Amino acid sequence: MTEASPTSSSAHAKAELAITYSGGIARLPGIAGLLGVNVVQRRLPLPGLPWRERRPALVVGWGMKANTRPARAFAARHALPYLTLEDGFLRSVDLGIRGAAPYSVVVDDVGIYYDARRPSRLEQLLNGEALAPLPGAAAGNDLDDAATLARARRCIDAMVAARLSKYNVSPDRELPEATRPRVLVVDQVAGDLAIEHGLADAASFRTMLAAARQENPDAEILIKTHPDVLSGKKRGHFSAADADPRTRLLPDDINPIHLLQQVDRVYVVSSQLGLEALLVGRPVSCFGAPFYSGWGLTDDRCPVPRRRQRRSLEQLFAAAYLDYARYLDPDTGRRCEIERVIEHLSLQRQWFQRNAGTWLGFGISWWKRWHVRHYLYSPWNTVRFYQRAVAIPAGLDPASTRVLVWGLRDTPALRAHAAACGYPVWRMEDGFIRSVGLGTDLTTPVSQVIDSRGIYFDPQRPCDLEQLLADTHFTADELARARALRAQLLATRLSKYNVGERNRPLAHDARLGQAIILVPGQVEGDAAIRLGCRDINSNAGLLAAVRRQRPDAYILYKAHPDVVSGNRRGDSVAPDPADYDLLIGNTDIASCLEAADEVHTLTSLVGFEALLRGKTVVTYGLPFYAGWGLTQDRHSIARRGRQLSLDELVAGVLIRYPRYINDASGEFTTPERVVERLGQALQARSAKPLRHNVVARMARTAGAFCRGVFRELLAMRRQSPNDRPNR
């Protein structure tokens, strides 16, 4: 790695420069923000500067491994502070051994939390010692402060409810019904420094198992294997030879919190699972000296006399999770609080659960498959794609198998074959906040909807969105979130595609006081027109109806952006110029909505975007947002009889129904984060708008198509040979 550029000010350089002997730390995402310094791999002395100006502020190293000795020696030799870094206790979605970057890191200037042979900053915090703030950190919390302890309790409850652990890719698994008490014995990776530094050794595990058997003669003994051992990368201390009539190994990966909720007592040497057992409310016996032992919360077989205080669970959590650990926002990479990481990891697990099972994609184009995989991602599922209905295999578990089609592109043959196999057919479509760029340009979507009943633009049958809006009692928090999201959308002036000329008021010659009506054009061949319209099914027919109804209004006709770009055919029958006053081409929809008083539409999403802005909306078809008391509708659906507030509509349509992906991290995210990222992308693009000529459009489309196909081929290659279907 190259060095950081020296600053012109030596004082500034001192304040910002840290060095490490491990390039891995310097490359760790967000490490500079966590420490409040610039971290570079050891390349000192910095060339071209005298020592006084190139002297670093501190030295950092990862953990207590032997490769940190040179860094420690360098710090001692030059009288520099030394900081030890390690993974935090709420680390990431996937395992570090599989390359997942941490969302939390602990920073220690005294020792490190798992080394009980000497003090650590965490131990001193729990002992109540006065400590100076570390670089990049604020003053610590008072462990006797009621607000701090209440916050700790809220975080504990949220983590347990979402079943969050250090790593979060393990599935929930129900153990067989218990007929006697269950005791959990926790194994660890052989050679883990937390064992030796926790005042234990390999023999401690034999002692622990023997004690568990002796102290619980009527219990079933379960031995939990470490995830790194299950992955085949490491070895543990127990094997099948340790099983007996009442002792068995748990060979399957299982979510730690869910497992702990199904046992009555826990035995550990120094594993973090002991701490998580305390969070769940289980008694814990420790045969080593983990950082959470010695404070009166555990049954300790290996005492640490330095630990003098008696602490509550909330105080322990506040010291370890709120003070000692630092957090990076998984979406932005900026410093954040633990609540943000809890929210993110909870969201990942929610979608993992919903995506679990087997997904059989049918007729989905190659370029789309890689992002379909993103929206279906779960560590606990299989995703396959087929072009022919008869190629879809029979005999899979109907309870966990779903056929997925894009929109309404299923066929009679597919429906018949899926029914014969007992597989339900689900549908996928673009979300309502999609991208900066058109879908027909193959721009990657940041949101999608997946519907188990129908699809939102087909009013001829129920869909999940309609059911959600009809039946859901939205909480006060959800409604407040919906209001804030609507304000965020208006502030960023976002729409579905975010194309066209921006930040310029629409020029028109309407008279003062004359009502201005926006009529958004639609692509007439779309399913939303075919299925959602009754008596009027063309742009020309809509404009004529609006002119008849409002002859004195000033009518704006905004052609659909796919038509403006040339990606789709225009109107089958050209509208009569007498039916509109201004034809709008490449102006962005936000400017049109800001100029309009009303929107009259068949089924366009622009009607929903107008509702967000408090405009009057008249529907001539049956869009998803009609029939809830917020629009003036020419037609009605008996299923939609509920009166919704605008906040309830927004909560259902934008928060509950779609799923969102952070295009940078590839992980599930929230609509708020997507709006923030799209707003930033719009600002970056405003200086250089897209060209809509044929050559530029073909180049964009070809590039997106090739990227999509290439990524899908890579995904297929990563699948096991037995998991590759016959296409």
C-alpha positions in Angstrom: 0.0 0.0 0.0 1.2 3.5 -0.7 1.8 6.0 2.0 -0.6 8.8 2.8 0.5 12.1 1.5 2.2 14.2 4.2 0.5 17.4 5.2 2.1 20.8 5.0 1.7 21.3 8.7 3.7 19.2 11.1 1.2 19.7 13.9 -1.6 18.5 11.6 0.5 15.5 10.6 1.0 14.6 14.2 -2.7 14.8 14.9 -3.7 12.7 11.9 -1.0 10.1 11.2 -1.0 6.5 12.6 1.0 3.6 11.4 0.5 -0.2 11.4 2.7 -3.1 10.5 -0.3 -4.8 8.9 -1.5 -3.6 5.6 -4.8 -5.3 6.2 -5.6 -2.8 8.9 -4.8 0.2 6.7 -7.1 -1.2 4.0 -10.0 -1.9 6.5 -13.0 0.0 5.3 -13.7 3.0 7.5 -10.7 2.5 9.9 -9.6 6.1 9.6 -13.0 7.3 10.6 -13.2 4.9 13.5 -9.9 6.1 14.9 -10.0 9.7 13.8 -6.6 9.4 12.2 -5.1 8.5 8.8 -3.7 4.9 9.0 -0.9 3.8 6.8 1.2 0.7 6.6 4.6 1.1 8.0 6.7 3.0 5.5 8.6 5.3 7.9 10.5 7.5 7.8 8.3 9.4 5.4 10.5 10.5 2.5 11.4 14.1 2.2 10.5 15.2 5.7 12.6 15.5 8.8 11.7 13.2 11.7 10.0 15.9 13.8 7.5 16.4 10.9 7.0 12.8 10.0 6.7 11.4 13.5 3.3 9.6 13.8 0.8 10.2 16.5 0.3 6.5 17.4 0.8 2.9 16.3 -2.0 0.4 15.8 -2.1 -3.3 15.6 -4.7 -6.1 15.3 -5.1 -8.4 18.2 -2.4 -10.1 20.2 -0.9 -12.3 17.5 2.9 -12.6 17.0 2.8 -10.4 14.0 2.0 -7.4 16.2 5.4 -7.6 18.1 7.3 -5.4 15.6 4.6 -2.7 15.9 4.6 -2.8 19.7 8.4 -2.6 19.7 8.3 0.4 17.4 5.9 2.1 19.6 8.0 1.4 22.7 11.2 2.5 21.0 9.7 5.9 20.0 7.5 6.4 23.1 4.4 6.4 21.0 0.9 5.3 22.2 -0.1 1.8 21.0 -3.7 0.9 20.2 -4.9 -2.7 19.9 -7.8 -3.3 17.6 -10.1 -6.3 17.4 -13.5 -7.2 16.0 -16.4 -5.9 17.9 -19.1 -8.0 19.6 -21.7 -7.2 16.9 -19.4 -7.7 14.0 -21.1 -8.4 10.6 -23.6 -10.4 8.6 -21.1 -13.0 7.4 -18.0 -14.6 8.9 -14.7 -12.7 8.9 -13.0 -15.8 7.6 -15.1 -15.4 4.5 -14.0 -11.8 4.0 -16.9 -9.9 5.6 -15.7 -6.5 6.7 -16.6 -5.6 10.4 -19.2 -3.1 11.3 -17.7 -2.8 14.8 -14.2 -2.6 16.1 -12.9 -2.4 19.7 -10.0 0.0 20.4 -7.8 -0.6 23.5 -4.8 1.4 24.7 -4.2 -0.8 27.8 -4.5 -4.4 26.6 -7.3 -6.3 24.9 -10.6 -7.6 26.3 -9.9 -11.3 25.9 -6.5 -11.2 27.6 -7.2 -11.8 31.3 -3.5 -12.0 32.1 -3.3 -8.2 32.3 -5.8 -5.4 32.5 -7.7 -4.0 29.5 -9.5 -0.8 28.9 -12.8 -2.6 29.1 -11.8 -4.1 32.5 -10.9 -0.7 33.8 -14.2 0.7 32.6 -16.1 -2.0 34.5 -13.9 -1.4 37.5 -15.0 2.3 37.5 -11.5 3.7 36.9 -11.2 7.2 35.4 -9.9 6.9 31.8 -8.9 9.6 29.3 -10.7 9.5 26.0 -9.0 7.7 23.1 -8.3 9.2 19.7 -11.5 9.7 17.8 -13.7 8.9 20.8 -16.0 11.0 22.9 -16.1 10.8 26.7 -17.5 7.5 28.0 -20.9 6.8 29.5 -21.5 6.8 33.2 -22.3 3.2 34.1 -24.6 4.4 36.9 -26.6 6.8 34.7 -30.2 5.8 34.4 -30.5 6.9 30.7 -27.4 4.9 29.8 -28.8 1.8 31.4 -32.2 2.2 29.8 -30.5 2.6 26.4 -28.5 -0.6 27.1 -31.7 -2.5 28.0 -33.4 -1.3 24.8 -30.4 -2.5 22.7 -30.3 -5.9 24.5 -34.0 -6.4 23.9 -33.7 -5.4 20.2 -30.7 -7.7 19.7 -32.5 -10.7 21.3 -35.7 -10.0 19.4 -33.8 -10.0 16.1 -31.6 -12.9 17.3 -28.4 -10.9 16.6 -25.0 -12.4 17.4 -21.4 -11.6 16.5 -22.0 -13.2 13.1 -25.4 -13.3 11.6 -25.6 -15.9 8.7 -26.8 -18.9 10.8 -30.4 -20.0 10.3 -33.0 -20.4 13.1 -33.5 -24.1 13.8 -36.0 -25.7 16.1 -34.5 -28.5 18.3 -36.6 -31.6 18.8 -39.1 -31.2 21.6 -37.3 -31.4 25.0 -38.2 -34.2 27.4 -35.7 -33.1 30.0 -33.5 -30.1 30.8 -30.9 -29.1 28.2 -27.4 -27.9 28.9 -25.3 -26.3 26.2 -21.5 -26.9 26.2 -19.7 -24.4 23.9 -16.7 -25.4 21.9 -14.1 -23.0 20.5 -11.6 -23.1 17.7 -8.4 -24.9 18.7 -5.6 -22.4 19.2 -7.9 -19.4 19.7 -5.9 -16.8 21.6 -9.0 -16.1 23.7 -8.4 -19.6 25.3 -4.8 -19.1 26.3 -5.2 -15.5 27.2 -8.4 -16.4 29.0 -6.3 -18.4 31.5 -7.4 -21.7 30.0 -6.1 -24.4 27.7 -7.3 -27.5 25.8 -7.7 -29.4 29.1 -10.2 -26.8 30.2 -12.7 -28.1 27.6 -12.5 -31.7 29.0 -13.0 -30.4 32.5 -16.0 -28.3 31.4 -17.7 -31.3 29.6 -17.1 -33.5 32.6 -18.5 -30.9 35.0 -21.6 -30.4 32.8 -22.3 -34.1 32.9 -21.7 -34.4 36.6 -23.7 -31.3 37.6 -26.6 -32.0 35.4 -27.2 -35.8 35.7 -30.7 -35.7 34.3 -30.1 -33.2 31.4 -29.4 -33.6 27.7 -25.9 -32.3 26.9 -25.6 -30.4 23.6 -22.1 -29.5 22.3 -22.1 -26.3 20.1 -19.4 -26.2 17.4 -17.9 -22.9 16.3 -19.0 -21.6 12.9 -15.4 -21.6 11.6 -15.2 -25.3 12.4 -18.5 -26.0 10.7 -17.1 -24.2 7.6 -14.2 -26.6 7.5 -11.6 -23.9 7.9 -10.6 -24.7 11.5 -10.8 -27.5 14.1 -12.3 -27.6 17.5 -11.8 -29.5 20.8 -14.8 -32.0 20.6 -15.7 -34.6 18.1 -18.1 -37.5 17.6 -16.1 -39.5 20.1 -17.4 -37.3 22.9 -21.0 -38.3 22.2 -22.8 -40.7 24.6 -26.5 -41.6 25.2 -27.2 -38.1 26.6 -24.5 -36.1 24.9 -24.6 -35.1 21.3 -22.9 -32.7 19.0 -24.9 -30.1 17.1 -23.6 -30.7 13.6 -25.7 -28.1 11.9 -25.2 -24.4 11.8 -27.8 -22.7 14.0 -28.4 -19.1 15.1 -26.7 -18.7 18.5 -29.5 -16.7 20.1 -32.2 -19.1 18.9 -30.2 -22.0 20.3 -29.6 -20.3 23.6 -33.4 -19.7 23.9 -33.9 -23.4 23.7 -31.5 -24.5 26.5 -31.6 -24.1 30.3 -27.9 -23.7 31.2 -24.7 -22.8 29.4 -21.1 -23.9 30.0 -18.2 -22.0 28.3 -14.5 -21.6 28.5 -14.1 -18.0 27.1 -16.6 -17.9 24.2 -18.7 -14.8 23.5 -21.7 -17.2 23.4 -21.5 -17.0 27.2 -22.1 -13.2 27.1 -25.0 -13.8 24.6 -26.4 -16.4 27.0 -26.5 -13.7 29.7 -28.4 -11.4 27.3 -30.9 -14.2 26.8 -31.2 -14.7 30.5 -29.5 -18.1 30.9 -27.2 -19.1 33.8 -23.6 -19.3 32.6 -20.6 -21.2 34.0 -17.1 -20.1 32.9 -14.1 -22.4 32.9 -11.8 -19.7 31.6 -11.8 -15.9 32.3 -13.7 -14.1 29.5 -14.2 -10.4 29.9 -17.8 -10.8 31.2 -16.8 -13.1 34.1 -15.9 -11.9 37.5 -18.6 -9.2 37.8 -21.1 -11.2 39.7 -23.1 -12.3 36.6 -21.5 -15.7 36.0 -20.6 -18.9 37.9 -16.8 -18.6 37.7 -14.4 -21.5 37.9 -11.4 -19.3 37.1 -11.5 -16.1 39.2 -9.8 -12.9 38.3 -9.1 -10.9 41.5 -8.6 -7.6 39.6 -12.3 -7.5 38.9 -13.6 -5.9 42.0 -17.0 -4.5 41.1 -20.4 -6.1 41.0 -22.1 -5.1 37.8 -25.6 -5.5 36.4 -26.1 -6.9 32.9 -27.0 -3.5 31.6 -23.8 -2.0 33.0 -21.7 -4.8 31.4 -23.5 -4.2 28.1 -23.0 -0.4 28.3 -19.3 -0.8 28.9 -18.7 -3.4 26.3 -21.1 -2.5 23.5 -21.7 1.3 24.0 -18.3 2.5 25.2 -15.6 0.0 24.3 -16.8 -0.8 20.7 -17.1 1.7 17.8 -19.4 1.2 14.9 -19.5 1.9 11.2 -22.7 2.5 9.3 -23.1 -0.5 6.9 -24.6 1.8 4.3 -22.5 4.9 4.4 -19.2 3.7 6.0 -19.4 6.6 8.4 -19.2 6.5 12.2 -22.5 5.6 13.8 -24.1 4.3 17.0 -24.9 0.7 17.8 -28.6 1.2 17.1 -27.9 1.8 13.4 -25.9 -1.5 13.2 -28.7 -3.3 15.1 -31.2 -1.9 12.6 -29.2 -3.0 9.6 -28.4 -6.5 10.9 -32.1 -7.0 11.9 -33.2 -6.0 8.4 -30.7 -8.5 6.8 -32.1 -11.4 8.9 -35.7 -10.4 8.2 -35.1 -10.7 4.4 -33.0 -13.8 4.9 -36.0 -15.5 6.6 -38.4 -14.3 3.9 -36.1 -15.5 1.1 -35.3 -18.9 2.6 -36.1 -22.0 0.6 -35.9 -22.7 -3.1 -36.6 -20.2 -5.8 -37.1 -21.3 -9.4 -37.0 -18.3 -11.8 -38.8 -18.8 -15.1 -38.3 -16.8 -18.2 -36.2 -14.1 -16.5 -33.7 -12.5 -19.0 -30.1 -13.1 -18.4 -29.1 -9.5 -17.7 -31.7 -9.3 -14.9 -30.6 -12.5 -13.1 -27.7 -11.2 -11.2 -29.8 -8.5 -9.5 -32.7 -10.9 -9.0 -30.2 -13.0 -7.0 -29.5 -9.9 -4.9 -33.1 -9.4 -4.0 -33.6 -13.1 -3.3 -30.4 -13.4 -1.3 -30.4 -15.6 1.8 -27.6 -17.8 3.2 -30.4 -20.4 3.5 -31.8 -20.7 0.0 -31.2 -21.9 -3.5 -31.9 -19.8 -6.6 -32.2 -21.5 -10.1 -33.3 -20.2 -13.5 -35.2 -21.9 -16.3 -36.3 -21.0 -19.7 -38.7 -23.9 -20.3 -41.5 -24.9 -17.9 -41.0 -28.6 -18.4 -37.3 -28.2 -17.2 -38.5 -27.1 -13.7 -38.0 -30.2 -11.5 -40.8 -31.9 -9.7 -40.5 -33.4 -6.3 -39.2 -30.4 -4.3 -40.8 -29.5 -1.0 -43.9 -27.5 -2.0 -43.8 -25.7 1.4 -40.5 -24.0 0.7 -40.4 -23.9 -3.1 -41.6 -21.0 -5.2 -41.6 -20.3 -8.9 -40.7 -16.7 -9.7 -41.7 -14.8 -12.9 -41.2 -11.2 -14.0 -44.4 -9.4 -13.9 -47.1 -11.4 -15.7 -44.8 -13.3 -18.0 -45.9 -16.7 -16.9 -47.5 -19.0 -19.5 -50.4 -21.5 -19.4 -47.7 -24.3 -19.6 -45.9 -22.9 -16.6 -49.0 -22.5 -14.5 -50.1 -26.0 -15.2 -46.7 -27.5 -14.5 -46.3 -25.5 -11.3 -49.8 -26.5 -10.1 -49.0 -30.2 -10.8 -45.8 -29.9 -8.7 -47.6 -28.0 -6.0 -45.4 -24.9 -6.4 -46.9 -21.4 -6.0 -46.1 -18.8 -8.6 -44.8 -15.5 -7.3 -44.2 -12.3 -9.3 -41.4 -9.7 -9.3 -41.4 -6.2 -10.6 -39.5 -2.9 -10.3 -40.2 -0.9 -7.1 -41.6 2.6 -7.0 -38.2 4.3 -6.3 -36.1 2.6 -8.9 -33.0 4.2 -10.3 -31.3 7.2 -11.8 -32.0 6.1 -15.4 -34.6 4.1 -17.2 -35.3 0.4 -16.8 -35.3 0.1 -20.6 -31.7 1.3 -20.5 -31.0 -1.7 -18.3 -30.2 0.5 -15.3 -29.7 -1.4 -12.1 -32.8 -1.1 -9.8 -32.4 -0.2 -6.2 -35.8 -1.5 -5.3 -38.0 -4.4 -6.3 -41.3 -5.9 -5.2 -42.0 -9.6 -4.9 -45.7 -10.6 -4.6 -47.2 -13.9 -3.6 -50.7 -13.2 -4.7 -50.6 -11.1 -7.9 -48.9 -7.9 -8.7 -49.7 -4.3 -7.8 -50.5 -3.1 -11.3 -53.1 -5.8 -11.9 -56.4 -4.8 -10.2 -58.2 -7.8 -11.6 -56.9 -10.0 -8.8 -55.8 -9.3 -5.2 -52.1 -8.7 -4.5 -50.0 -8.5 -1.4 -49.9 -4.7 -1.5 -53.7 -4.5 -1.7 -54.0 -6.9 1.2 -51.4 -5.0 3.2 -53.2 -1.7 2.7 -56.6 -3.2 3.5 -55.6 -5.0 6.7 -52.6 -3.4 8.3 -52.7 -1.4 11.5 -49.7 0.9 11.0 -48.0 2.0 14.2 -47.3 5.6 15.2 -43.6 5.0 14.6 -44.4 3.8 11.1 -46.6 6.8 10.3 -43.9 9.2 11.6 -41.3 7.4 9.5 -43.7 7.7 6.4 -44.0 11.4 7.0 -40.3 11.8 7.2 -39.7 9.7 4.1 -42.2 11.8 2.1 -40.4 15.0 3.2 -37.1 13.4 2.2 -38.5 12.5 -1.2 -39.8 16.0 -1.8 -36.5 17.6 -0.7 -34.5 15.5 -3.1 -37.2 15.8 -5.9 -37.0 12.1 -6.6 -39.3 10.0 -8.8 -39.2 6.5 -10.1 -36.6 6.9 -12.9 -35.1 10.4 -12.2 -34.4 11.4 -15.8 -34.9 14.6 -17.7 -33.7 18.2 -17.3 -33.7 19.1 -13.6 -33.7 22.2 -11.4 -35.4 24.4 -13.9 -39.0 25.6 -13.4 -41.4 24.5 -16.1 -42.1 27.3 -18.6 -45.8 27.6 -19.5 -48.2 30.4 -20.5 -51.2 29.5 -18.3 -53.3 32.5 -17.2 -53.1 33.7 -13.6 -55.6 31.7 -11.6 -56.1 29.1 -14.4 -56.1 25.5 -13.2 -53.1 23.6 -14.5 -53.6 19.9 -15.0 -50.8 17.4 -15.7 -51.6 14.4 -17.8 -48.7 11.9 -17.7 -48.4 9.7 -20.7 -48.0 6.0 -20.4 -46.6 3.3 -22.7 -49.9 2.0 -24.2 -48.7 -1.6 -24.6 -47.9 -2.0 -20.9 -49.8 -4.4 -18.7 -50.8 -1.6 -16.4 -52.9 -0.2 -19.3 -54.3 -3.5 -20.4 -55.3 -4.7 -17.0 -56.0 -1.5 -15.1 -58.2 0.4 -17.6 -61.8 -0.1 -18.4 -63.4 2.5 -20.8 -60.3 4.5 -21.7 -57.0 2.8 -22.6 -55.0 5.3 -24.6 -53.2 8.6 -24.0 -55.3 10.2 -26.7 -58.5 9.0 -25.1 -57.4 10.2 -21.7 -56.5 13.7 -23.0 -59.9 14.0 -24.8 -61.7 13.0 -21.6 -59.8 15.5 -19.5 -60.5 18.3 -22.0 -64.2 17.5 -22.0 -64.3 17.5 -18.2 -62.2 20.6 -17.7 -62.4 22.7 -20.8 -61.1 25.8 -19.1 -58.0 24.2 -17.6 -54.5 24.5 -18.9 -53.4 20.9 -19.7 -49.8 19.7 -19.7 -49.1 16.5 -21.5 -45.9 14.8 -20.4 -44.8 11.9 -22.6 -43.5 8.8 -20.9 -39.7 8.9 -20.5 -39.3 5.6 -22.3 -41.0 7.2 -25.3 -39.0 10.4 -25.0 -35.8 8.3 -25.0 -36.8 6.3 -28.0 -36.8 3.0 -26.1 -40.5 2.5 -26.6 -43.0 3.2 -29.3 -45.1 6.3 -29.0 -48.9 6.7 -28.9 -50.8 4.4 -31.2 -53.2 7.3 -32.0 -51.6 10.7 -31.8 -53.5 12.9 -29.3 -55.4 15.9 -30.7 -53.3 19.0 -30.1 -56.6 20.7 -29.1 -56.7 18.4 -26.1 -53.6 19.8 -24.5 -51.9 23.2 -24.2 -48.3 22.2 -23.7 -46.4 19.0 -24.8 -43.5 18.3 -22.4 -40.6 16.2 -23.5 -37.3 15.9 -21.5 -38.3 18.0 -18.4 -38.1 15.9 -15.2 -41.4 14.9 -13.6 -40.7 16.8 -10.4 -40.7 20.1 -12.3 -44.0 19.2 -14.0 -45.6 18.3 -10.6 -44.5 21.5 -9.0 -46.2 23.5 -11.8 -49.5 21.5 -11.7 -52.5 21.9 -9.5 -54.0 18.5 -10.4 -52.9 15.2 -12.0 -55.4 13.2 -14.2 -54.1 9.8 -15.1 -55.1 6.3 -16.2 -52.8 4.3 -13.9 -49.5 6.1 -13.9 -47.2 6.1 -10.9 -47.1 9.9 -11.3 -50.5 10.0 -9.6 -48.9 8.5 -6.5 -46.0 11.0 -6.7 -48.6 13.8 -7.0 -50.3 12.6 -3.8 -47.0 12.8 -2.0 -46.9 16.5 -3.0 -50.5 17.2 -1.8 -51.9 17.5 -5.3 -55.5 16.6 -6.4 -55.4 13.3 -8.3 -58.1 12.0 -10.6 -57.9 8.4 -11.8 -59.5 7.1 -15.0 -58.2 3.6 -14.5 -57.5 1.5 -11.4 -54.0 2.2 -10.1 -52.8 0.7 -6.8 -53.2 4.0 -5.0 -56.9 4.5 -6.0 -59.9 3.4 -4.0 -58.4 4.3 -0.6 -60.2 7.7 -0.2 -57.2 9.9 -1.4 -58.1 10.2 -5.1 -61.1 11.0 -7.2 -61.9 7.8 -9.1 -64.0 7.1 -12.1 -64.1 3.4 -11.2 -64.0 1.4 -8.0 -63.0 -2.0 -6.7 -65.1 -3.5 -4.0 -62.1 -5.0 -2.3 -60.8 -1.5 -1.5 -63.2 0.0 1.0 -60.8 1.2 3.6 -60.2 5.0 4.0 -56.4 5.5 4.4 -54.4 8.6 5.4 -51.6 9.6 3.1 -49.1 8.5 5.7 -50.7 5.0 5.8 -50.5 4.8 2.1 -46.9 5.8 2.0 -46.0 3.4 4.9 -47.6 0.5 2.9 -46.4 1.4 -0.6 -42.8 2.6 0.1 -41.8 1.0 3.5 -43.5 -2.4 3.9 -44.1 -3.6 0.4 -40.8 -3.2 -1.5 -37.3 -4.5 -0.8 -34.3 -2.2 -1.3 -30.7 -2.9 -2.0 -27.7 -0.6 -1.4 -26.0 -0.7 -4.8 -22.6 -0.2 -3.2 -22.6 -2.9 -0.6 -25.1 -5.3 -2.2 -26.9 -5.7 1.1 -30.6 -5.0 2.0 -31.2 -1.4 3.1 -34.1 1.0 3.8 -35.9 3.4 1.5 -34.4 6.3 3.4 -30.9 5.1 2.5 -31.9 4.5 -1.1 -33.3 8.1 -1.4 -30.1 9.5 0.1 -27.9 7.6 -2.4 -30.1 8.4 -5.4 -30.1 12.1 -4.3 -26.3 12.0 -4.3 -26.3 10.3 -7.7 -28.6 12.9 -9.1 -26.4 15.7 -7.9 -23.4 14.1 -9.5 -25.2 13.6 -12.8 -26.8 17.0 -13.0 -23.6 18.6 -14.4 -23.4 15.9 -17.1 -26.9 14.8 -18.2 -27.3 11.5 -20.1 -27.3 11.7 -23.9 -30.4 10.2 -25.5 -29.2 9.7 -29.0 -29.3 6.2 -30.5 -25.6 5.5 -30.2 -25.3 6.6 -26.6 -28.5 4.6 -25.7 -27.2 1.5 -27.4 -23.8 1.8 -25.7 -25.5 2.1 -22.2 -27.8 -0.9 -22.9 -25.0 -3.1 -24.3 -22.8 -2.3 -21.4 -25.5 -3.1 -18.8 -26.5 -6.3 -20.6 -22.9 -7.6 -20.8 -22.3 -6.8 -17.1 -25.5 -8.6 -16.1 -24.7 -11.7 -18.2 -21.1 -11.8 -16.9 -22.2 -11.5 -13.3 -24.8 -14.3 -13.8 -22.1 -16.5 -15.3 -19.9 -15.9 -12.3 -22.8 -16.8 -10.0 -23.4 -20.0 -11.9 -19.8 -20.9 -11.6 -19.9 -20.5 -7.9 -22.8 -22.9 -7.6 -22.0 -26.6 -7.0 -22.3 -28.8 -10.1 -25.3 -30.6 -8.6 -27.1 -27.2 -8.2 -26.8 -26.2 -11.9 -30.1 -26.9 -13.6 -30.5 -28.1 -17.1 -31.4 -25.1 -19.1 
